[in-house]
Every structure is written in structure tokens, then in C-alpha cells.
Amino acid sequence: MGLSSLGIFHTIIGIVAIVAALTGFIKYGKINLGELSGSMYFYTTLVTSLSALGISKHGGFNAGHAFSIFIVLLLVVAYLLFSKKKASNRARYFENFLLSFSFFLSLVPTVNETFTRIPIGHPLAKDISDPIIGQTLLALFLLFIAGSVYQYIRQKKVNVSVIKKD
């Protein structure tokens, strides 16, 4: 498989981030920064994205590095919305979307790397242009869109109930 020590660390932390996000989606319908799974997602994704900047199997700055930087920006903005705009019902829409989008974007290199490495000796895909990678990313994109619509509808209900209580 040829992973460096940093690559192994990056992969393990990345798996924890994925499990934390999926736990949040299942339990709360979103990545909820106010819960343990959301905090774990935030910090492990931050570490994973930053550690990715030290990894390059093609040498130099590449698309994976750009994804990592963009994911960090999405996380930081979502965290600022969560911590600084607690009373803003509208901020929750953006927070939910940014966290979900960061998760989707983190799955792009994850799928590419996993499918071109696993199973060892006979990977599912030969390279990034293999149709199975494109099909998988399309399915994940459709899930992201459906999940974003679900989160919007759910957040709208929460916001309406909060307004009625006031």
C-alpha cells in the first residue's frame, strides 16, 4: 500500500472523522457541533485536512491540497457561525450546509485513494479516471443534495418552533 507514517496517521484520523459525521447524521440528521460526534468530526477533520498538506504521492501542491485548504475554510466558517451566531436561526442553515459540504468534499479524495489502493494487489480502480470512481462520487453527490434538502426542511421546522415559543 506504500503509506508513510503521516499517511497512516492521516488515514486513521480520517476514518474517525467519517464515523463521527455518520454518527451525527444518523442521530441528529446533521453534523451537530454541540454534540460529541460533531466536535469529534470538527477536530478530526481539521487534523486530517491539515495533515493532508504534508502528503503528496505526485509531488508538490495538487488538487488534494486545494481540497484540504477549502475544507478547513468551510470548517472554520461553520464553527464561527456555531459559536458567534448561536441566536441566529438563519445561521443554522449555513452551518448545516457548510459542515455537510465539508464532509462531501472530504469523501472525494477518500474515494479516489481507497478505490485505487484497496484491495491490495488488485484495487477496484486503476486510476482517478476509472468509471467506478465517477459513479461512486455521483451517488455521494446525490446523497449530499438529498441530505442538504432534508436538513433545510428539518431546520426550517426547528426555526418555526423556536419562533412560536418566543
C-alpha positions as CSV (number, residue, x, y, z in Angstrom):
1,M,0.0,0.0,0.0
2,G,3.0,2.3,0.5
3,L,1.7,4.7,3.2
4,S,4.1,6.9,5.1
5,S,3.8,7.3,8.9
6,L,2.0,10.6,8.2
7,G,-0.2,8.8,5.7
8,I,-1.2,6.1,8.2
9,F,-1.9,8.8,10.9
10,H,-3.9,10.8,8.3
11,T,-5.9,7.7,7.3
12,I,-6.8,6.7,10.9
13,I,-7.9,10.2,11.9
14,G,-9.8,10.4,8.7
15,I,-11.7,7.2,9.5
16,V,-12.6,8.6,12.9
17,A,-13.9,11.8,11.2
18,I,-16.1,9.8,8.8
19,V,-17.5,7.7,11.7
20,A,-18.2,10.8,13.7
21,A,-20.0,12.5,10.8
22,L,-22.1,9.4,10.1
23,T,-23.0,9.2,13.7
24,G,-24.2,12.8,13.7
25,F,-26.2,12.3,10.5
26,I,-27.9,9.2,12.0
27,K,-28.5,10.6,15.5
28,Y,-29.3,14.3,14.7
29,G,-29.8,14.5,10.9
30,K,-26.8,16.7,10.7
31,I,-23.3,17.3,12.0
32,N,-24.1,18.9,15.3
33,L,-21.2,20.9,16.7
34,G,-23.0,21.0,20.1
35,E,-22.7,17.2,20.4
36,L,-19.7,14.9,20.9
37,S,-20.0,13.5,17.4
38,G,-20.0,17.0,15.9
39,S,-17.0,18.1,18.0
40,M,-15.1,14.9,17.0
41,Y,-16.0,15.5,13.4
42,F,-14.7,19.1,13.5
43,Y,-11.4,18.4,15.2
44,T,-10.6,15.1,13.4
45,T,-11.5,16.6,10.0
46,L,-9.4,19.7,10.8
47,V,-6.4,17.4,11.7
48,T,-7.0,15.2,8.7
49,S,-7.2,18.2,6.3
50,L,-4.0,19.8,7.8
51,S,-2.1,16.5,7.7
52,A,-3.1,16.1,4.1
53,L,-1.0,19.1,3.3
54,G,2.1,17.1,4.1
55,I,1.1,14.2,1.9
56,S,1.7,14.0,-1.8
57,K,2.2,10.9,-3.9
58,H,2.5,13.1,-7.1
59,G,4.9,15.7,-5.6
60,G,4.1,19.4,-5.0
61,F,0.8,21.2,-4.5
62,N,-2.1,19.4,-6.1
63,A,-5.9,19.2,-6.1
64,G,-5.9,17.2,-2.9
65,H,-4.1,20.0,-1.1
66,A,-6.6,22.6,-2.5
67,F,-9.5,20.4,-1.2
68,S,-7.9,20.3,2.2
69,I,-7.5,24.0,2.4
70,F,-11.1,24.6,1.2
71,I,-12.4,22.1,3.8
72,V,-10.5,23.9,6.6
73,L,-12.1,27.1,5.5
74,L,-15.6,25.5,5.4
75,L,-15.0,24.1,8.9
76,V,-13.8,27.5,10.3
77,V,-16.7,29.4,8.9
78,A,-19.2,26.8,10.2
79,Y,-17.6,26.9,13.6
80,L,-17.8,30.7,13.7
81,L,-21.5,30.5,12.8
82,F,-22.0,28.0,15.5
83,S,-20.1,29.9,18.2
84,K,-20.7,33.5,17.4
85,K,-24.3,33.3,15.9
86,K,-25.9,31.0,18.4
87,A,-29.1,33.1,18.4
88,S,-29.4,33.3,14.7
89,N,-31.8,30.8,13.2
90,R,-30.7,31.7,9.7
91,A,-27.1,30.9,10.6
92,R,-28.0,27.3,11.3
93,Y,-28.9,26.7,7.6
94,F,-25.4,27.9,6.5
95,E,-23.7,26.0,9.4
96,N,-25.5,22.7,8.4
97,F,-24.7,23.2,4.7
98,L,-21.0,24.0,5.3
99,L,-20.5,21.0,7.5
100,S,-22.2,18.7,5.1
101,F,-20.3,20.2,2.2
102,S,-17.0,19.7,4.0
103,F,-18.0,16.1,4.6
104,F,-18.8,15.5,0.9
105,L,-15.6,17.2,-0.2
106,S,-13.6,15.1,2.1
107,L,-15.1,12.0,0.6
108,V,-13.8,12.9,-2.9
109,P,-10.1,12.2,-2.2
110,T,-11.1,9.4,0.2
111,V,-13.0,7.5,-2.6
112,N,-10.1,8.2,-5.1
113,E,-7.4,6.9,-2.7
114,T,-9.4,4.0,-1.4
115,F,-10.5,2.7,-4.7
116,T,-7.0,2.9,-6.2
117,R,-5.5,1.1,-3.3
118,I,-8.0,-1.5,-2.0
119,P,-7.9,-4.4,-2.2
120,I,-4.2,-4.5,-2.0
121,G,-2.7,-6.0,-5.2
122,H,-6.0,-5.7,-7.2
123,P,-7.6,-2.3,-6.5
124,L,-11.1,-1.5,-7.5
125,A,-9.9,1.3,-9.8
126,K,-6.8,1.6,-11.9
127,D,-6.7,5.4,-11.6
128,I,-8.8,8.5,-10.9
129,S,-10.5,8.3,-14.3
130,D,-11.9,4.8,-13.7
131,P,-15.8,4.9,-14.1
132,I,-16.4,3.3,-10.7
133,I,-14.9,6.4,-9.0
134,G,-17.1,8.7,-11.0
135,Q,-20.2,6.6,-10.4
136,T,-19.5,6.5,-6.6
137,L,-18.8,10.2,-6.4
138,L,-22.1,10.9,-8.4
139,A,-24.0,8.7,-5.9
140,L,-22.4,10.5,-3.0
141,F,-23.2,13.9,-4.6
142,L,-26.8,12.9,-5.0
143,L,-26.9,11.8,-1.3
144,F,-25.3,15.2,-0.4
145,I,-28.0,17.1,-2.3
146,A,-30.8,15.0,-0.8
147,G,-29.3,15.3,2.7
148,S,-29.0,19.1,2.3
149,V,-32.7,19.4,1.3
150,Y,-33.6,17.2,4.3
151,Q,-31.5,19.4,6.7
152,Y,-33.0,22.5,5.3
153,I,-36.6,21.2,5.8
154,R,-35.7,19.9,9.3
155,Q,-34.0,23.2,10.3
156,K,-37.0,25.2,9.0
157,K,-39.3,23.2,11.3
158,V,-36.9,23.8,14.2
159,N,-36.7,27.5,13.4
160,V,-40.5,27.8,13.2
161,S,-41.0,26.1,16.5
162,V,-38.4,28.4,18.2
163,I,-40.2,31.5,16.8
164,K,-43.6,30.2,18.1
165,K,-42.1,29.7,21.6
166,D,-41.0,33.3,21.7
